[in-house]
């Protein structure tokens, strides 16, 4: 179904953002990407992410920082967007331990800057990408949106929770319709080189040791990027009041099993090097997606075996930028 909406996607040159931009273009939307192409990882990778759609007649790409209020004002005044999909953020748990102030600045101040612009320019729908990191080491699994007293264990998780609270306040005070989406360990083609599956694949491919924190029994709810994109679109279509949704695969995978699958798909042995558990690392993530299934029609359709097969096929392509 085509749409005549005008969409702003922040972080639209990134891993998830580039897939979301393609999905909106396929739906006929006028799509603007706002991304600062920073050097957290190679900006050339982000350029490659948009290569397939860079010349699309309904795509505009603006290079800029969401903290730059004058730029954001210019973008919103010229764009007259009906919707904002806010994916831009400083990501990563471990880097946030080293630069907590930067994470606060980008993920909280940047989000507030966008919310205020969306309010002032009458944006009809705002979708905010949050993270499973907001849950910290919650005792109950699977993790539910109804969980109270959230205590993140990293600066990254804390900034995402603060962003959620800012969204909640803007809906309550200004009636801005907002959907908050808590992503659970997204993977797939174009995944950032610092993320676990990409990093593990590179080390296995190069015959190097793979760092395993703890005994390898930690579990993550890995979610294939196409399923996340479908969830973003579904949440965007149904954004009316204020809602929080988990978007996950609904099936946690043990780390040692993940490594075994990667080694088999890459045809290389896995050389594990065990290390102490890192600060800020969650022991387990497992998404209760029943609310998203019920309210959004969300269905995680890609099992880990199929998703990893697609990822490793992309990884082994010469242009994949294995990092």
Buried (B, 14 or more C-beta within 10 A) or exposed (E): EEBEBBBBBBBBBBBBBBBBBBBBBEBEBBBBBBBBBEEBBBBEBBEBBBEEBEEBEBBBBBEBBBBBBEBBBBBBEEBEBBBBBBBBBBBBBEBBBEBBEBBBBBBBBBBBBBBBBBBEBEBBBBBBBBBBBBBBEBEEBBBBBEBEEBEBBBBBBBBBBBBBEBBBBBBEEEEBBBBBBBBBBBBBBBBBBBBBBBBBBBBBBEEEEBEBEBEBEBBBBBBBBBBBBBBBBBBBBBBEEBBBBBBBBBBBBBBBEBBEBBBBBBEBEBEEEEEEEEEBBBBBBBBBBBBBBEBBEBBBEBBBEEBBBBBBEBBBEEEBBBE
